[in-house]
Amino acid sequence: MTKNYSLLIAPTIMGPLGAGFAGDKIGRVWLPGLTRREIESQMENWAGAFEQAENENLAERMARYFLGERVEFDDPVELTGFSPFAKKVLTTLRKTRWGQTVTYAELASASGSKGADRAVGGVMALNPAPLIIPCHRVVRSDGAPGGFSAPGGVKTKLKMLELEGSR
């Protein structure tokens, strides 16, 4: 079955944010820090041909998030191609709510893989949908932010945690 791909560009106070859809599931999220054209180019690399998505509810929630408003993202995410371990980690992470943080070790344990802290870090680097799957909420055991592969790196992660009142 062929999937239809579409792209939603949501304007936020920090710049455009992109959400790429595979059918009705979110397959990719590009956080602010890229231009609209850069987001479109990355969407082309991921999906090839795509249409413009219409999802005012998601666009509004994304914009409100970056204004510091408490919003939840329960939108379905496409995780085809991920290992069972990665799917479990990403699914478990989605239970972490606004203003909460979890350490890599805690997330490994909660996912049923105690001691797999570094492997959890590797999964975070592959997260296809940051914000929707809140990898910015995962921190090191010493409280340091750890890595963040989105545009702006750790600076963006810290800003997102600050918006949620976690820092």
N, C-alpha and C positions, 0 to 999 in steps of 0.2 A: 504494500500500500504506500503510495506517495504522500509525503507530508507537505502541507502548504506552510511556507515560511513567511513570517511577517515581522515588521520592526515597528516598535513604538518608541518615539523620542519624547521624553518628558522634560520640559524646561524646569530647572530648579534654581534656587538662589546661588548654588555653587557651579552652575553650568548644566549643559544637557546631559541627560541620563538615558541610556538606551536599554530596551528590553526586547530581545529577540525571541519570537515564538516559533515552536515546531508544532503545528496544529494548534490545539488549545492550551498547550503547556509552555511555560517559560523555559527556554533552552539556554539562554545567555543573558547576562546583565552587564552593562558597561557603566561603571560609576562615573560621576562628573570628573572632568580632567581631560577629556577628549573633546574635539570639535564634533559637530554634527557629521561632517564629512568623514572624519576618522571613525566614528561609530558605524556609519554606513559601509565604509570599506571593510571593517572587521566583520560586519554582518555578511557582506558578500563572501569573504573568506570562509566563514562558517557555513553558510547555507546556499551560496550561489544566488539564484534569483529569489527575490522576495517582494512582498507588497507592503504598503504602509498599514500598520495595525490601528484599530480603533478600540481603545480601552480607556475611556475617560476616568473610570474609577481607579485603576492602577496608576495612571499618570498623576491624578490628584493626590493619591496616598504617597507616592514617591516625592512629589513637590512638598507636601506637608511634612514629611519626615525631615527633609533638609531645612525646614523652618523650625525644627525642634519639637514638633507636635508628636505625641504618642500615637503611632499607627501600628497595625499588625499586618503581616503579609502571609496569608494562608493560601496563596495562589499555587496551583500545581506546577511542579518543576519536572522537566524531562531529565531523567538520570540513566537513560539507556546507554550502555557502553561502560558504565562504572562497575567496578568489582563489588561483590556483596559487602565486603568490609567498608568500602567507600560509601556505598548507599546507606549502610547502617549508621555510619558516622554523620553523614549529612542530614539524614532523617532525624537522628537524635538531637543534633544541633538546633534544628528548627523548633524544638521545645523551649529553648532559651528565650526568654522574653525581654522586652524593653527594659533597659537599665540593669540587666543582669550580665555578669560575665562568668565564664567557665574556663578553667585551665585546660591545657592540652591533656594533662593527666586525668583530670576529672571527666573530660569528654571521652577519652579512651575507655575508662572504667564504665561509664554510663552506656557506652556502645558495646559492652561485653568483651573488651580487649584490654584489660588492665595491663599497664606497662608498655602499651603501643603509642606512647606520647609522640615520638618522632614520626611514626606512620600517620598519625592524626594530622600533624603539621603538613605532611606531604599532601594529604587530602584537601586541607584548607587551601593550599596553593593551586589546586585543580578545581576549586569550587566554581561551577559555571554561572552561578547566580548570586553573587554577593548582594547583600541587603535582604533579598528574599530568603536565602540561607545565610544567617547572620555570622559569617566567619569573623567579622570585626569584633565580636564579643568573646573570642577565644584569646586568652592571654597566657603568659608564662606563669609557672608556679610562684615565681618571686614577685609577681604583679606587673612586671614589665610587659609592654604590649606585644612583643614578638614580631613576626614579620607580617607583611601585607602586600600582596602583589598588584593591587588596583592602582590606577593613576594616583600619584601623590604619595604612594607607599604608606609608611607608618604615620606620617602627618595626617593623611586622610582617615586612617583608622582611629587615631586619637581624637580627631574632630567629630567622628561619628559617635564615639564613646562619650564625648563631652555633650553632644546633643541629647544623649539619653541619660545624662546625669551620672554616668559611671566614672567620670574622672574629675 
